[in-house]
Structure formats: structure tokens, C-alpha cells
Amino acid sequence: MAFLADVLSRVKPSATMTVTQKARDLKAKGRDVISLSVGEPDFDTPDNIKEAAVAAIRRGETKYPPVLGIPPLRQAIAAKFSRENGLDYKPSDTIVATGGKQILYNAFLVTMNKGDEVIIPAPYWVSYPEMVAINWGEPVIVPTHLDKGFKLQPEDLERAITPRTKWVVLNSPSNPTGAAYSRDELKGLTDILMRHPHVWVLTDDMYEHLVYGDFKFTTPVQVEPGLKSRTLTMNGVSKAYAMTGWRIGYAAGPAELIKAMDMVQGQQTSGACTIAQWASVEALTGPQDFIPVRRRAFEERRDLVVSMLNQAKHLKCPKPEGAFYVYPSVAGALGKSTPSGQVIETDEDFVTALLEQEGVAAVHGSAFGLGPNVRISYATSLKQLEEACKKIQKFTAELR
């Protein structure tokens, strides 16, 4: 009898974590590496949020919290959904977890039976299909296209739905492409979903506040309130509030689903870190004026990176609506060779050679289910981004 579970054969390691670790290893050996592989803001957590955590410690807020989250945070979450999204959720409709990943994982855990299907537009965040697979579901990958802005089209969603479809995952703005759905684009999808009442909707709104220009963020239940009874709306404090290490994600949804997630979380981790929860109360209820300042900084970085990558030989880089990623095509580089004679046959070859030769770390698009592209994070300084893009231009110019 094998010691390790059979389900491990259905799961792959995270490509983003693998590339990030490889960059760290090269740095440890003394290489000068610019990492554009990690999805983490370079800004620090705002001071008022830090101080709220310190105050919580001094008040003795260091005991086990309720599994669903401390009441002040659940009240703040309900108020946030009302204030920013026009959604009427009661605090009892909400749940707090140790990061957005746990929200997503537990939603699949409590709803998936063997063979149930989950529609996932590609390119996708690397964890979606793996979470489905580890819970014995079947990821149904629906490719999107650069000329459609890497957005799921209504006709493609319709074709993908079967009697076994349990969920459709919608991530806007997207990791890895930065693509965000307008209200009209979401309406095309929600109209399809209203015709299929057995399909639930899982929205990943983690990058909600990072949209640029005149783009207005919208979440599916805003567009179609008829979906509220079968939608889990997930968000968190990681990206907009630069709180990745605090590990707080949250969601709101139907009472039956929240109750089931509460039950399994009570057997996993119990409640999320109490101190991080009190910090998150301050994040959601305290001053929000730093968000547009940081948003403008990200937008400036996006514009620089898109411009410089489109000047790089063999690359084609669309301008995304949000998040802090670009997803350029490297199709023009395939079949070419580096000065050392390495043939670039895949997007993984491209990022491997780029890291080894120029010390720039990116993630191959095939890891996100759609290539030949690369994901580049611009969540770092303009100086670093300009230097990295010059290195990418040099790398592509030398391909023959």
C-alpha cells in the first residue's frame, strides 16, 4: 500500500512559486537578479493598519477567534460590499479565512463530488485547476484570445456548460493577464448563467481596486442580482492594502455555503490570526486615500512596461485594464536561438534563458494554461522595471 495519497498525482506544484524560488537561489549565489515573477505589491502596509495590529496586541486580542471571523471584521466586510459594490450582505453572510486561497479551496471542498466540472477561463491563476483537481473535480479549461482581450466570451461559456458543471470561476482583474471585464462584458456572461440555474459562480475580486484610466470595476452580482443565491464573492486585503503576509481573505455568499465552509474550516485552521483580523478592520474602515495614490503609481509602471516591451523585438504586449501584470506574446521568438546556441522552442525555454542570461525572472504562460506568453509583474519600482525591460530588449534583440 502506497504511503502518499493517490490524489497527489492530480496536482502540480505552483509554477510562480518555483520560478520565484529559482530567482532567490540565483541571488543567494551572488547573481544580480530582477524578479518580475511574484504577485506582491512592493509598497509597505500603511502605518495606521500596522498600529491597529499593535493596539490589538496591547489590548490582549490574542485568543482564539470565532471560526467565521471576529464580529467587527465581518461587519466591516458587509459594510464594504454595500459601500463599494452596492451588495446587500449581512455580517452573517460573510466568512474570513487565512487568505483568499483558503476561501477558494474550502468552497470547492464543500461542494465538489467526483467528476463535477468547474469552468476556468485560460489563462488562469495557477491554483484554480489544482484546487479543483485535489477535490476530485474536473477543471474545464476554456481558452481566451489576445484579440478578445483575454476575456471569456459568452458563446464559449455556453458551449462549456454541461449537466456536470458545478462552478464557473471569474477573476477580474485577472492574474495573469490584468484583463478586467466591463459591466457590458459581464452582462453577456451573466445572461448565459441565468439560463443554467445549476451553475454556481465563484468570483475572485482580489484586484478590485487596481484598475486604470476610466475603467469601472464591477462584480457579477452587481450586474445580475438574480445570481446572488448561487454566487460566492471573494476578496481580501492582500493587494490593495499591501497585506500579503497578513493572510486575510474574505467572502460573502448564501447561508448554506457559508455554514458548510465554517464547518470544514473549524476542522482545518479554525479562525484566521486574530491580530491580522483587527488590522483588516482598520484596513476596511480606516482612511482609503492611499489607494488612488498607489493605483496611479501602478498605472505609470504599467504604461512604461507595455511601451518598452512593445519595443522589444519578437514581443507583442497588450495593455491590460488592471492588476499589476502584463502578458506579452513571445510567439515571434519561438524557433530562434540565443547567442549560446539554445533554441527557444517554448515559452518556458524563453523565461529560462532570460533568467540565466540576463537575470530577469518571469513566469512562462503555459503554466497559466495559455501560451506562448510570459507573465511579467510590474509590482516593483520604475527604476527596476526600466532596467529589467532594457535587459529583455537586449535578450530578444540577440535572438537569431
N, C-alpha and C positions, 0 to 999 in steps of 0.2 A: 504494500500500500504506500503510495507516494505521500510524503510529508506535506508538501505545499499544495494548496487548493488548485483544482482544475481551472477555476475562473481566472487565474493569473495568466493563462495562455491567451485570454481575450484582451489583455491590456498592454499598452506600450508605455514606456517612460515618457515624461514630458520633454519635448524637443527644446522648448525655450529654456528649461532648467539645464538641459545637457549643454547647450551652446554657452549659456552664461557661466557654467562651471568650467568649461574649457577655456573661456576667456580669463577667468580667475586663475586657473592653473598656469596659463602663459604669463600672466602678470607676476605670479609668485616666482617664476623663473627669471624675472628681470626684463621681460618683453614690454615694450610700450604698446598698450592695447587700449583702444577706444571701444567701449562696449555700447552698441546700439541694439542690444538683444533683449533687454529687460523692460517689462512694462511697469515702471515705477517712477513717479514724479521725483525730480531731483530737489524740489522745494522741501523745506522742513515743515513739520506740523506747526500750525500757528501757536503762538505763545499762550493765548487765552485757553486753548484746548489743553495744552500741557499743564497749565496752572489748575485747571479743573480736575485733572487727574491727581495732582499733588494734594489739592484740597480734599479730595475723596479719601486719599490715604490717611490724611491727618484726622479726618472725621471718623476713621475706623471702618470705612466701607470696604472691608477686606474679607467678608464672609461669603459663603456660597450664595449665589444669586438664584432667583427663580429660573427654571429651565428656559422659559419663553422670553426672558429678559426682564430687567428691572422696570417697574411701572413708569417712572419718569421718562425712560428712553422709549418705551412703547407709545406713550402719549406724544412724545416728540415726533416719532415716526408717523403716527396718524396725522398729526398737525402738518408735517412736511408734505405728505401726499395731498392733503386738502389745499394747502397754500400754493404749492408749486405745480401740482398736476390736476387739480380740480377733482380729486378722487375722494369719495366718502368712505373711508375705512375707520372702524372703531379700533381703539387700542387692542381689544380682544381679537381682532382680525390679524394681528401682527406677530412676528416671531423674530428674535435676534439670535444670531449664530456666530460661530468662530470663523468669520469671513464669508464672503459670497459663495465660495466653493462648498461650504457645508450646507448652505441653503439649497443649492442645486442638487448636490448629492443626496440629501435627505428627501427632497421632492421625488427624485427617481426611485429611491429606495422604498418609499412607502406606496408607490403607485405601479411599479413595473412588475409584470409577470413574464415568464419566459416566452420570448417570441414577440412581445409587444414592440411596436415600432415608434421611433422618435425621429421626426423630420428635422434635419440640421442643414441649413444652407452652408455651402462651402464657398470661400474659405471660412473656417470656423476657429474659435478658440480651442486649443488643443485638448482641453479637458472634457468638452462636451461628449464626444463619442466614447471616450474611455469610461466616463461615468455611467453612460447607458450600458455599455458592454459589461462592466463589472457587476451590474444589477440584472444581468441576463436579458437585457433588451437588445433590439436590433437597430443600430443607427442607420437611418435612410438619408444618405448624403445627396443633396440637390445642388449641383454646381451653379454658380452665378458667373457673370461675364464682365470683363472690364468695360465693354462698351455699354453696359447697363448699370455701370457704377458699382459693380459687385453686390447688387441687391436682388433678392428673391423676387421673381416675377409671379403674378397671380396664376397664370396658366401652368407654370412649373409646380407651384404649390398644389394646385388642383390635381395634377397628374400623380403627385407623390402620395396623396392620401389614399389609404386602404382601410378596410374594416378593422385592421390591427393597429392603426395609428393611435397612439395614446397622447403624444405631445407634439407640438412644433415649438422649436426654440428660436426666438427672435432677439438678436443682440444689436442694439442701436444706441449710440455709435458703436461701430464694430471693432473688435480685436479679432483679426489683424489688419483690416483694411482702412479703418477710420470712416467707412461709409455709414451714413445715417439716413434713415427713412423720413421723408417728409410726411405730413399729415395725409396728403392725397395718395402717396405710395402705400402707406399703412392701410388706408381705406380699401385699396384694391385687394389687400391680403385679408383684412377682417371680413370683407364681403364674402370671400370664399369660405372662411372659417365659420361664418354664421350658417352656412349650408351644411355643415358637418358637425352636428352637436356632440359627437363622441370625442372630438379632438380638443384637448386642453392646450393652453398657451402658456409658455414659460418665457417671460421677458427678462432679459439681462440689461438693466439700465445703468450699469456701473459708471459709464462715461457720460451720463446725462448732462452735466454742467460744462463739458468740454466740447462745445460746438461753436462754429466760427462764422464770421460775417453776419448775414441776416438770417441764418438758419434758426428755426424754432424747433426745439425738442418736443416730441410728442410720444406718449406711450400708448399701446394698443387700446386699453380700456377707456382712455380719453376719447379715442376715435369711435369706438363701438362699445357703449356701456352694456350692451347685451352679452358681451363676453365676460363680464366681471365674475359670474358664478363659476367660471372654469378657467380663470387666469391666475397665475402666481406672478406678482410683480416684484422683482428682486432688485435691490440696490445696496449701497454700502457707503462707507466713509473713506474708502481707500484712496480713490483717485482725486476727487475734487478737494478733499481736505488733507491730502498727503499723509494718510494714516495707514499705509500698507501694513506696517508691523504691529499695529494695534489689533488687527484681526477682528473686525466687526463688520458683518454683513447683516442685512435685514430683508424682510419681505412682508407682503400683505396678500391675503387670499381668502378663499372660502373656509369657513369654520371647520369643516370636516377634514380638510387637508392640513390646516394648521394644527389641529388636535393630533393627527397621526404623526406629523413631524415632531411635535412636542414629545410624543411617546418614545420615538426612537432616539431623539437627542438626549432624553433622560437616561438612556442606557449607553450612550456614547461618551459625551463630554460634559453633560449637564449644561448649566448656563455658561455663557461666554464670560471672559475675565471682567469682574466687577469694575475694576478701575478703568479699563478701556471703555466700558459701557457709560460710566459717568463722564468720561472725556467726550464720548459721542453725543451725549445730551447737550453739552456745550457746543459741539460742532453744529448740530442741527438747529439749536435755538439761539446761539450767540451771533456775533457780527458775521456778515457774509460778504463784506466789502472787499476782501482779499481775492475772492473768486474771480470777478471780472478782470482784476489786475493780472492774475496768473493766466487766465484764459487768453488775454492779449499777448502775453509772453509766448505761450504755446503756439498761437496763431502766427506770430512772427517767425518762430522756429519752423513751423510747417512750410511757410512760404519760401524760406531760404532753402530748405531741403528739397522741396519739389523743384524749384528753379535749378539748383545745382545738379540734381540727379538727371533732369531732362537735358542738361548739357553734357552728361556723360555718354560716351559712345556705347551703343548697343542697348541702352536702357530706355524704358518708357514709363513715366511715373505720373499717374493721375493725381489730382488734388482732392483729398478727402474732406468731408464736411466736419469731422470731429475726431475725438480721442487724441492720441499722440503717436500715431503710426502712419507710415506710408507703405505702399505695397507695389513697388515697381516691378514691371515685367523684365525678365532677363532673357527672353526668348532670343533676342538678337545676339547674345553671347554664346549660345549653345553651339557646339561643334568647333569652337575656336580654342586655341592653345595659349597657355601662359608662356612667358619667356623661358621658363624652366622646362617646358615641353608637356605640362599637364593639360590634358584635353578636358574642356568644360562640357560634360555630357548632360548634366542635370543641374537644377538649382542648388542642390546640396553640394555638388562639386564647386559651384560658384562661391558659396559662402565659406566653404572650407579653404579654398585657395585665397580668398580675400583676407581671411583671418591670418593664415600662415604667412602671406607675402606682405600685407600692408598693416596687419594688426588692427583690423576693423571687424568687430563681431556683429553679425546679423543672423537672422533665422531664415532657413530655406522655406519657401512657400509650400512645398509638398507636405511639410509637417502640419500645415493648416488645411490640407485637403485639396489644394488647388495651386498648381504651378504652371509654367516655370516663373516663379516670382520670388521675391525676398521681402521679409518684414523688417523694416527699419523703425526703431523707436527714436523719436526726437525729444524725449524727456530728459534732455541734458542741455548744457549751456550752448549759446550761439557759437562761442569760440571752438568748443569741442566739435560741434556739428559741422562747422565750416572746414575744420581740419580733416574730419572724417570724410566729408564729401569730396574734398580735394584728393584724398587717398583713393577713394572709389573711382574718381575720374581718371587718375593715373593708372589704376589697375585695369580698367576697361580699355583705355587707350592703348595699352601694351598687348592686348589680346590679338592674336593673328590667326 
